[in-house]
Amino acid sequence: MPTTQTQGLKASLERDGFIIVSSNLTHAELETLRIASHNITALARAGKWPHIRTLPRQFPPWPSDPSLGIWGVQQLMNPSLPDHALFTKTYFAPTTLATVRELLGPDCRDEQLVMELFNLLVRPDENFELRWHRDDIPPTATADEELARLGRPAFHAQWNMALYRDASLILIPCSHRRARSQVEREAGPYDELPGEIRVVLEPGEMAFYDNNILHRGAYDSKVERATLHGSMGHVEGGGLRARNVLQHGREWIEGVELGGLETEKERERAAGMRDRLVKLGERVGETGFSQDD
Ligand SMILES: O=C(O)CCC(=O)C(=O)O
């Protein structure tokens, strides 16, 4: 059962590596987001939006040619994208911010939050799977290297918000707290692994998960998918988060428009978050990419 309470979420996420919560979106809001997602996906499939996740690549950088098919649309808050204002408002929704602050807590304040990524994951035109991976630890890492990275705070919260029922994410609960077992190291990229589960989200539900949990995706071309894929950081993450975020492109960040947010307080908070990401980009310079494809 998803919960609407934020209390205790951090402990659950730390224990299991993922949690499921309600986004509190109304049916009307969900429908509006579905229509906007449908429109930008059509644009992306037609080659009219270059920031896309293309088959068969798993990790950035992705070519902007959609002819082999796409599995995601990037940069939803880019002011050049239709409906960017709707996606920006959704990203900065007070419910999401409250959950993120709780997960980054115990005393996380608005001034410590950093805007990160907001993308859309969609049904590919042919079945497609992602290999087992941790987002920011390469498969070549030794057990000691894995443990060293896993032992540090995450400094961010990452989520999937499903607009349609979504069972594409497969993960191994608790694997964010340990190095890979021998079986996991020796397994094929798409093998069924002991303890794996599918995370099933009903429309409007969100899964927050540790992006260094062992996970993969399996996408059925016949099942509609429109899942908003976002993350927010903590300012102390600094350079540790920079590559993960900035490898997805940075030209759009400064232009993110906040006029559609409801209150002055929300706009100020969001502007601070956006500006902290701009500053991070200026400070770290070129980051390269987290993974080879
Ligand atoms: O499709 C998903 O939900 C998972 C995506 C994923 O694993 C990734 O972007 O690294």
The ligand as an SDF file (V2000), in Angstrom:
LIG
                    3D

 10  9  0  0  0  0  0  0  0  0999 V2000
   12.9800    2.4720  -16.3920 O   0  0  0  0  0  0  0  0  0  0  0  0
   13.2330    2.5740  -15.1930 C   0  0  0  0  0  0  0  0  0  0  0  0
   12.3640    2.7560  -14.3590 O   0  0  0  0  0  0  0  0  0  0  0  0
   14.6520    2.4310  -14.7240 C   0  0  0  0  0  0  0  0  0  0  0  0
   15.5660    3.3460  -15.4540 C   0  0  0  0  0  0  0  0  0  0  0  0
   16.9780    3.1490  -15.0390 C   0  0  0  0  0  0  0  0  0  0  0  0
   17.3400    2.1560  -14.4810 O   0  0  0  0  0  0  0  0  0  0  0  0
   17.9660    4.1710  -15.2980 C   0  0  0  0  0  0  0  0  0  0  0  0
   17.6160    5.2160  -15.8880 O   0  0  0  0  0  0  0  0  0  0  0  0
   19.1290    3.9660  -14.8810 O   0  0  0  0  0  0  0  0  0  0  0  0
  1  2  2  0
  2  3  1  0
  2  4  1  0
  4  5  1  0
  5  6  1  0
  6  7  2  0
  6  8  1  0
  8  9  2  0
  8 10  1  0
M  END
$$$$
